[in-house]
Amino acid sequence: YKSNLEVPLFSGLSKLTSDPRPAIRKSALEVLFNTLRDHGHLFSLSFWIRVYKSVVFPIFDTVAHGKGVSLDGQSTEDIEGLLLENVWSSETCALAAQYLVDLFSGFFDIVRLQIKSVVSIVTSFIRNPTFASIGVSAFLRLTSNVGNMLSEDEWQGILLLLKEAAASTQPSFLLIKKTMDGIEIPDSVEAYPEGDLFTENELPNDEPEDDSLQ
């Protein structure tokens, strides 16, 4: 398989997740994320980056709107977390949040650099009183799945995003505070040599330039 064939296919499914018909939205989410889950082990890092930027994150453009929002990890300033309730029902939001967290958790070793963007999406749910419980559940699911693999800096980053969400969401503040109190941060967190980390635009030298699947 070649990435120039699969990305348009994935993008088509991504667009269908905003279809006004609930059955179509649900089916598109299921097919897209199940396909990524089942075949993700074949993807190179560069292809994963393309998938997140052009397929996964655009899904949540319909549920995370705010000045300064950038779902590619470049900026999370002033995320308002406004949800399009006329397009996405609670059921769709819950399903999408679960798929987002599970996909990230399942390929964490490869896509961990997307953590800031993933947590920003989760906290955008929390910012909306109607869907705050969905965001809290997704946050707990995320920390449960990968919490013991996070570095100290990563923990600080995600807790800061949660704190910002709590500060902007008065009706849900007590629920978020309870969530934070219940999160157990491991006594020892993984440390990674500075040279082992690289930005999304700094791929390892051995990555194939044509983004072909491995």
Phi and psi restraints in degrees (value plus and minus 20) as a CYANA .aco file:
   2 LYS   PHI    -135.5   -95.5
   2 LYS   PSI     122.5   162.5
   3 SER   PHI     -81.2   -41.2
   3 SER   PSI     -49.5    -9.5
   4 ASN   PHI     -91.2   -51.2
   4 ASN   PSI     -30.8     9.2
   5 LEU   PHI    -117.5   -77.5
   5 LEU   PSI     -58.4   -18.4
   6 GLU   PHI    -101.3   -61.3
   6 GLU   PSI     -54.3   -14.3
   7 VAL   PHI     -79.7   -39.7
   7 VAL   PSI     -66.0   -26.0
   8 PRO   PHI     -80.5   -40.5
   8 PRO   PSI     -56.3   -16.3
   9 LEU   PHI     -84.1   -44.1
   9 LEU   PSI     -68.5   -28.5
  10 PHE   PHI     -82.8   -42.8
  10 PHE   PSI     -59.4   -19.4
  11 SER   PHI     -84.0   -44.0
  11 SER   PSI     -56.9   -16.9
  12 GLY   PHI     -83.1   -43.1
  12 GLY   PSI     -62.8   -22.8
  13 LEU   PHI     -85.9   -45.9
  13 LEU   PSI     -57.9   -17.9
  14 SER   PHI     -79.4   -39.4
  14 SER   PSI     -63.6   -23.6
  15 LYS   PHI     -86.0   -46.0
  15 LYS   PSI     -53.2   -13.2
  16 LEU   PHI     -89.1   -49.1
  16 LEU   PSI     -36.2     3.8
  17 THR   PHI     -90.0   -50.0
  17 THR   PSI     -30.1     9.9
  18 SER   PHI    -124.8   -84.8
  18 SER   PSI      -9.8    30.2
  19 ASP   PHI     -82.2   -42.2
  19 ASP   PSI     120.1   160.1
  20 PRO   PHI     -87.0   -47.0
  20 PRO   PSI     -33.8     6.2
  21 ARG   PHI    -110.5   -70.5
  21 ARG   PSI     100.0   140.0
  22 PRO   PHI     -75.2   -35.2
  22 PRO   PSI     -60.9   -20.9
  23 ALA   PHI     -84.2   -44.2
  23 ALA   PSI     -58.5   -18.5
  24 ILE   PHI     -87.9   -47.9
  24 ILE   PSI     -64.1   -24.1
  25 ARG   PHI     -77.3   -37.3
  25 ARG   PSI     -68.7   -28.7
  26 LYS   PHI     -83.9   -43.9
  26 LYS   PSI     -64.4   -24.4
  27 SER   PHI     -84.0   -44.0
  27 SER   PSI     -60.8   -20.8
  28 ALA   PHI     -83.2   -43.2
  28 ALA   PSI     -63.1   -23.1
  29 LEU   PHI     -81.4   -41.4
  29 LEU   PSI     -66.0   -26.0
  30 GLU   PHI     -83.4   -43.4
  30 GLU   PSI     -68.0   -28.0
  31 VAL   PHI     -85.1   -45.1
  31 VAL   PSI     -64.4   -24.4
  32 LEU   PHI     -82.2   -42.2
  32 LEU   PSI     -75.1   -35.1
  33 PHE   PHI     -92.0   -52.0
  33 PHE   PSI     -52.1   -12.1
  34 ASN   PHI     -87.4   -47.4
  34 ASN   PSI     -56.4   -16.4
  35 THR   PHI     -87.3   -47.3
  35 THR   PSI     -63.7   -23.7
  36 LEU   PHI     -82.9   -42.9
  36 LEU   PSI     -59.6   -19.6
  37 ARG   PHI     -85.1   -45.1
  37 ARG   PSI     -64.1   -24.1
  38 ASP   PHI     -94.7   -54.7
  38 ASP   PSI     -47.6    -7.6
  39 HIS   PHI    -136.2   -96.2
  39 HIS   PSI     -18.4    21.6
  40 GLY   PHI     -80.9   -40.9
  40 GLY   PSI     -46.0    -6.0
  41 HIS   PHI     -87.1   -47.1
  41 HIS   PSI     -33.0     7.0
  42 LEU   PHI    -110.4   -70.4
  42 LEU   PSI     -29.8    10.2
  43 PHE   PHI    -104.2   -64.2
  43 PHE   PSI     119.9   159.9
  44 SER   PHI     -98.9   -58.9
  44 SER   PSI     146.0   186.0
  45 LEU   PHI     -79.1   -39.1
  45 LEU   PSI     -64.4   -24.4
  46 SER   PHI     -83.6   -43.6
  46 SER   PSI     -55.6   -15.6
  47 PHE   PHI     -90.5   -50.5
  47 PHE   PSI     -58.9   -18.9
  48 TRP   PHI     -79.5   -39.5
  48 TRP   PSI     -61.8   -21.8
  49 ILE   PHI     -80.4   -40.4
  49 ILE   PSI     -62.3   -22.3
  50 ARG   PHI     -83.1   -43.1
  50 ARG   PSI     -61.4   -21.4
  51 VAL   PHI     -83.0   -43.0
  51 VAL   PSI     -65.3   -25.3
  52 TYR   PHI     -84.5   -44.5
  52 TYR   PSI     -65.0   -25.0
  53 LYS   PHI     -91.4   -51.4
  53 LYS   PSI     -58.3   -18.3
  54 SER   PHI    -124.2   -84.2
  54 SER   PSI     -31.1     8.9
  55 VAL   PHI    -143.1  -103.1
  55 VAL   PSI     -75.8   -35.8
  56 VAL   PHI     -95.6   -55.6
  56 VAL   PSI     -75.9   -35.9
  57 PHE   PHI     -81.9   -41.9
  57 PHE   PSI     -57.8   -17.8
  58 PRO   PHI     -79.5   -39.5
  58 PRO   PSI     -45.6    -5.6
  59 ILE   PHI     -77.2   -37.2
  59 ILE   PSI     -59.5   -19.5
  60 PHE   PHI    -109.6   -69.6
  60 PHE   PSI     -16.9    23.1
  61 ASP   PHI     -83.1   -43.1
  61 ASP   PSI     -45.3    -5.3
  62 THR   PHI    -101.5   -61.5
  62 THR   PSI     -32.0     8.0
  63 VAL   PHI    -142.1  -102.1
  63 VAL   PSI     -28.0    12.0
  64 ALA   PHI    -149.8  -109.8
  64 ALA   PSI      72.6   112.6
  65 HIS   PHI    -136.2   -96.2
  65 HIS   PSI     115.9   155.9
  66 GLY   PHI     158.7   198.7
  66 GLY   PSI     131.8   171.8
  67 LYS   PHI     -82.5   -42.5
  67 LYS   PSI     108.2   148.2
  68 GLY   PHI      68.7   108.7
  68 GLY   PSI     -19.9    20.1
  69 VAL   PHI     -90.2   -50.2
  69 VAL   PSI     113.1   153.1
  70 SER   PHI    -163.0  -123.0
  70 SER   PSI      96.9   136.9
  71 LEU   PHI    -109.0   -69.0
  71 LEU   PSI     -11.4    28.6
  72 ASP   PHI    -119.3   -79.3
  72 ASP   PSI      -7.3    32.7
  73 GLY   PHI      67.9   107.9
  73 GLY   PSI     -16.7    23.3
  74 GLN   PHI    -104.8   -64.8
  74 GLN   PSI     -50.4   -10.4
  75 SER   PHI    -176.3  -136.3
  75 SER   PSI     116.6   156.6
  76 THR   PHI    -147.4  -107.4
  76 THR   PSI       2.5    42.5
  77 GLU   PHI     -87.5   -47.5
  77 GLU   PSI     110.7   150.7
  78 ASP   PHI      36.6    76.6
  78 ASP   PSI      27.8    67.8
  79 ILE   PHI     -93.4   -53.4
  79 ILE   PSI     103.1   143.1
  80 GLU   PHI    -113.6   -73.6
  80 GLU   PSI     -41.9    -1.9
  81 GLY   PHI      42.6    82.6
  81 GLY   PSI      20.2    60.2
  82 LEU   PHI    -100.4   -60.4
  82 LEU   PSI     109.5   149.5
  83 LEU   PHI    -125.0   -85.0
  83 LEU   PSI     121.0   161.0
  84 LEU   PHI    -105.7   -65.7
  84 LEU   PSI      66.6   106.6
  85 GLU   PHI     -88.2   -48.2
  85 GLU   PSI     -41.4    -1.4
  86 ASN   PHI     -96.8   -56.8
  86 ASN   PSI     -33.5     6.5
  87 VAL   PHI    -128.0   -88.0
  87 VAL   PSI     -65.5   -25.5
  88 TRP   PHI    -127.5   -87.5
  88 TRP   PSI      97.9   137.9
  89 SER   PHI    -100.8   -60.8
  89 SER   PSI     152.8   192.8
  90 SER   PHI     -79.2   -39.2
  90 SER   PSI     -58.7   -18.7
  91 GLU   PHI     -82.8   -42.8
  91 GLU   PSI     -64.8   -24.8
  92 THR   PHI     -84.6   -44.6
  92 THR   PSI     -63.0   -23.0
  93 CYS   PHI     -81.3   -41.3
  93 CYS   PSI     -65.3   -25.3
  94 ALA   PHI     -83.0   -43.0
  94 ALA   PSI     -61.8   -21.8
  95 LEU   PHI     -85.9   -45.9
  95 LEU   PSI     -65.2   -25.2
  96 ALA   PHI     -84.2   -44.2
  96 ALA   PSI     -62.1   -22.1
  97 ALA   PHI     -83.2   -43.2
  97 ALA   PSI     -61.3   -21.3
  98 GLN   PHI     -85.0   -45.0
  98 GLN   PSI     -63.7   -23.7
  99 TYR   PHI     -82.9   -42.9
  99 TYR   PSI     -61.3   -21.3
 100 LEU   PHI     -79.5   -39.5
 100 LEU   PSI     -68.4   -28.4
 101 VAL   PHI     -86.4   -46.4
 101 VAL   PSI     -63.6   -23.6
 102 ASP   PHI     -87.1   -47.1
 102 ASP   PSI     -57.1   -17.1
 103 LEU   PHI     -85.6   -45.6
 103 LEU   PSI     -65.5   -25.5
 104 PHE   PHI     -83.0   -43.0
 104 PHE   PSI     -63.2   -23.2
 105 SER   PHI     -86.0   -46.0
 105 SER   PSI     -58.9   -18.9
 106 GLY   PHI     -87.0   -47.0
 106 GLY   PSI     -48.0    -8.0
 107 PHE   PHI    -142.7  -102.7
 107 PHE   PSI      14.6    54.6
 108 PHE   PHI     -75.9   -35.9
 108 PHE   PSI     -62.0   -22.0
 109 ASP   PHI     -79.5   -39.5
 109 ASP   PSI     -49.9    -9.9
 110 ILE   PHI    -110.7   -70.7
 110 ILE   PSI     -61.5   -21.5
 111 VAL   PHI    -127.3   -87.3
 111 VAL   PSI      -1.6    38.4
 112 ARG   PHI     -79.1   -39.1
 112 ARG   PSI     -44.8    -4.8
 113 LEU   PHI     -87.2   -47.2
 113 LEU   PSI     -31.3     8.7
 114 GLN   PHI    -107.9   -67.9
 114 GLN   PSI     -14.6    25.4
 115 ILE   PHI     -79.9   -39.9
 115 ILE   PSI     -60.6   -20.6
 116 LYS   PHI     -82.6   -42.6
 116 LYS   PSI     -61.7   -21.7
 117 SER   PHI     -88.1   -48.1
 117 SER   PSI     -60.9   -20.9
 118 VAL   PHI     -84.1   -44.1
 118 VAL   PSI     -66.3   -26.3
 119 VAL   PHI     -86.0   -46.0
 119 VAL   PSI     -54.6   -14.6
 120 SER   PHI     -81.4   -41.4
 120 SER   PSI     -59.0   -19.0
 121 ILE   PHI     -86.8   -46.8
 121 ILE   PSI     -65.2   -25.2
 122 VAL   PHI     -79.9   -39.9
 122 VAL   PSI     -63.8   -23.8
 123 THR   PHI     -92.3   -52.3
 123 THR   PSI     -39.9     0.1
 124 SER   PHI     -87.9   -47.9
 124 SER   PSI     -51.0   -11.0
 125 PHE   PHI     -87.0   -47.0
 125 PHE   PSI     -63.6   -23.6
 126 ILE   PHI     -80.5   -40.5
 126 ILE   PSI     -54.2   -14.2
 127 ARG   PHI     -86.1   -46.1
 127 ARG   PSI     -40.7    -0.7
 128 ASN   PHI    -116.7   -76.7
 128 ASN   PSI      99.3   139.3
 129 PRO   PHI     -74.7   -34.7
 129 PRO   PSI     -53.5   -13.5
 130 THR   PHI     -86.5   -46.5
 130 THR   PSI     -54.9   -14.9
 131 PHE   PHI    -135.9   -95.9
 131 PHE   PSI      -3.6    36.4
 132 ALA   PHI     -79.1   -39.1
 132 ALA   PSI     -59.8   -19.8
 133 SER   PHI     -84.9   -44.9
 133 SER   PSI     -53.1   -13.1
 134 ILE   PHI     -85.9   -45.9
 134 ILE   PSI     -63.8   -23.8
 135 GLY   PHI     -83.9   -43.9
 135 GLY   PSI     -62.0   -22.0
 136 VAL   PHI     -82.9   -42.9
 136 VAL   PSI     -64.0   -24.0
 137 SER   PHI     -81.5   -41.5
 137 SER   PSI     -61.7   -21.7
 138 ALA   PHI     -85.8   -45.8
 138 ALA   PSI     -58.9   -18.9
 139 PHE   PHI     -83.9   -43.9
 139 PHE   PSI     -64.9   -24.9
 140 LEU   PHI     -84.2   -44.2
 140 LEU   PSI     -59.2   -19.2
 141 ARG   PHI     -83.0   -43.0
 141 ARG   PSI     -62.2   -22.2
 142 LEU   PHI     -83.8   -43.8
 142 LEU   PSI     -69.8   -29.8
 143 THR   PHI     -87.0   -47.0
 143 THR   PSI     -50.5   -10.5
 144 SER   PHI     -88.4   -48.4
 144 SER   PSI     -58.3   -18.3
 145 ASN   PHI     -95.3   -55.3
 145 ASN   PSI     -61.4   -21.4
 146 VAL   PHI    -143.1  -103.1
 146 VAL   PSI     -16.9    23.1
 147 GLY   PHI     -74.2   -34.2
 147 GLY   PSI     -59.7   -19.7
 148 ASN   PHI     -96.9   -56.9
 148 ASN   PSI     -23.8    16.2
 149 MET   PHI    -127.4   -87.4
 149 MET   PSI     -23.0    17.0
 150 LEU   PHI    -100.8   -60.8
 150 LEU   PSI     124.4   164.4
 151 SER   PHI     -99.5   -59.5
 151 SER   PSI     148.7   188.7
 152 GLU   PHI     -81.2   -41.2
 152 GLU   PSI     -60.9   -20.9
 153 ASP   PHI     -84.1   -44.1
 153 ASP   PSI     -59.0   -19.0
 154 GLU   PHI     -85.7   -45.7
 154 GLU   PSI     -61.3   -21.3
 155 TRP   PHI     -80.6   -40.6
 155 TRP   PSI     -65.7   -25.7
 156 GLN   PHI     -80.6   -40.6
 156 GLN   PSI     -59.7   -19.7
 157 GLY   PHI     -84.7   -44.7
 157 GLY   PSI     -65.8   -25.8
 158 ILE   PHI     -93.8   -53.8
 158 ILE   PSI     -53.7   -13.7
 159 LEU   PHI     -89.8   -49.8
 159 LEU   PSI     -51.7   -11.7
 160 LEU   PHI     -85.1   -45.1
 160 LEU   PSI     -62.6   -22.6
 161 LEU   PHI     -83.3   -43.3
 161 LEU   PSI     -58.4   -18.4
 162 LEU   PHI     -86.7   -46.7
 162 LEU   PSI     -61.0   -21.0
 163 LYS   PHI     -81.0   -41.0
 163 LYS   PSI     -62.1   -22.1
 164 GLU   PHI     -84.4   -44.4
 164 GLU   PSI     -58.2   -18.2
 165 ALA   PHI     -85.4   -45.4
 165 ALA   PSI     -60.9   -20.9
 166 ALA   PHI     -83.8   -43.8
 166 ALA   PSI     -59.8   -19.8
 167 ALA   PHI     -85.4   -45.4
 167 ALA   PSI     -46.4    -6.4
 168 SER   PHI    -119.7   -79.7
 168 SER   PSI     -17.3    22.7
 169 THR   PHI    -150.8  -110.8
 169 THR   PSI      56.7    96.7
 170 GLN   PHI     -78.2   -38.2
 170 GLN   PSI     -65.8   -25.8
 171 PRO   PHI     -81.0   -41.0
 171 PRO   PSI     -46.1    -6.1
 172 SER   PHI    -126.0   -86.0
 172 SER   PSI     -10.2    29.8
 173 PHE   PHI     -80.1   -40.1
 173 PHE   PSI     -64.9   -24.9
 174 LEU   PHI     -83.9   -43.9
 174 LEU   PSI     -58.2   -18.2
 175 LEU   PHI     -84.8   -44.8
 175 LEU   PSI     -63.0   -23.0
 176 ILE   PHI     -87.8   -47.8
 176 ILE   PSI     -61.0   -21.0
 177 LYS   PHI     -81.0   -41.0
 177 LYS   PSI     -61.4   -21.4
 178 LYS   PHI     -82.8   -42.8
 178 LYS   PSI     -58.3   -18.3
 179 THR   PHI     -82.6   -42.6
 179 THR   PSI     -66.9   -26.9
 180 MET   PHI     -81.9   -41.9
 180 MET   PSI     -59.7   -19.7
 181 ASP   PHI     -85.6   -45.6
 181 ASP   PSI     -47.7    -7.7
 182 GLY   PHI    -109.5   -69.5
 182 GLY   PSI     -25.9    14.1
 183 ILE   PHI    -101.1   -61.1
 183 ILE   PSI     105.8   145.8
 184 GLU   PHI    -122.5   -82.5
 184 GLU   PSI      95.2   135.2
 185 ILE   PHI    -108.2   -68.2
 185 ILE   PSI     107.1   147.1
 186 PRO   PHI     -74.4   -34.4
 186 PRO   PSI     125.1   165.1
 187 ASP   PHI     -79.8   -39.8
 187 ASP   PSI     -56.4   -16.4
 188 SER   PHI    -141.6  -101.6
 188 SER   PSI     110.8   150.8
 189 VAL   PHI    -134.6   -94.6
 189 VAL   PSI     138.0   178.0
 190 GLU   PHI     -88.3   -48.3
 190 GLU   PSI     119.6   159.6
 191 ALA   PHI    -132.4   -92.4
 191 ALA   PSI     117.5   157.5
 192 TYR   PHI    -142.2  -102.2
 192 TYR   PSI     109.6   149.6
 193 PRO   PHI     -76.0   -36.0
 193 PRO   PSI     123.4   163.4
 194 GLU   PHI     -74.4   -34.4
 194 GLU   PSI     -55.2   -15.2
 195 GLY   PHI     -91.8   -51.8
 195 GLY   PSI     -35.7     4.3
 196 ASP   PHI    -102.5   -62.5
 196 ASP   PSI     -34.4     5.6
 197 LEU   PHI    -121.9   -81.9
 197 LEU   PSI     121.8   161.8
 198 PHE   PHI    -165.7  -125.7
 198 PHE   PSI     135.7   175.7
 199 THR   PHI     -97.5   -57.5
 199 THR   PSI     149.3   189.3
 200 GLU   PHI     -81.4   -41.4
 200 GLU   PSI     -46.1    -6.1
 201 ASN   PHI    -115.0   -75.0
 201 ASN   PSI     -18.8    21.2
 202 GLU   PHI    -136.7   -96.7
 202 GLU   PSI      62.8   102.8
 203 LEU   PHI    -100.1   -60.1
 203 LEU   PSI     134.5   174.5
 204 PRO   PHI     -78.9   -38.9
 204 PRO   PSI     132.6   172.6
 205 ASN   PHI     -84.0   -44.0
 205 ASN   PSI     -43.9    -3.9
 206 ASP   PHI    -111.2   -71.2
 206 ASP   PSI     -12.6    27.4
 207 GLU   PHI     -92.4   -52.4
 207 GLU   PSI     115.1   155.1
 208 PRO   PHI     -86.4   -46.4
 208 PRO   PSI     116.6   156.6
 209 GLU   PHI     -93.3   -53.3
 209 GLU   PSI     -40.9    -0.9
 210 ASP   PHI    -110.7   -70.7
 210 ASP   PSI     -13.3    26.7
 211 ASP   PHI      38.6    78.6
 211 ASP   PSI       3.3    43.3
 212 SER   PHI     -89.1   -49.1
 212 SER   PSI     132.8   172.8
 213 LEU   PHI     -89.9   -49.9
 213 LEU   PSI     126.0   166.0
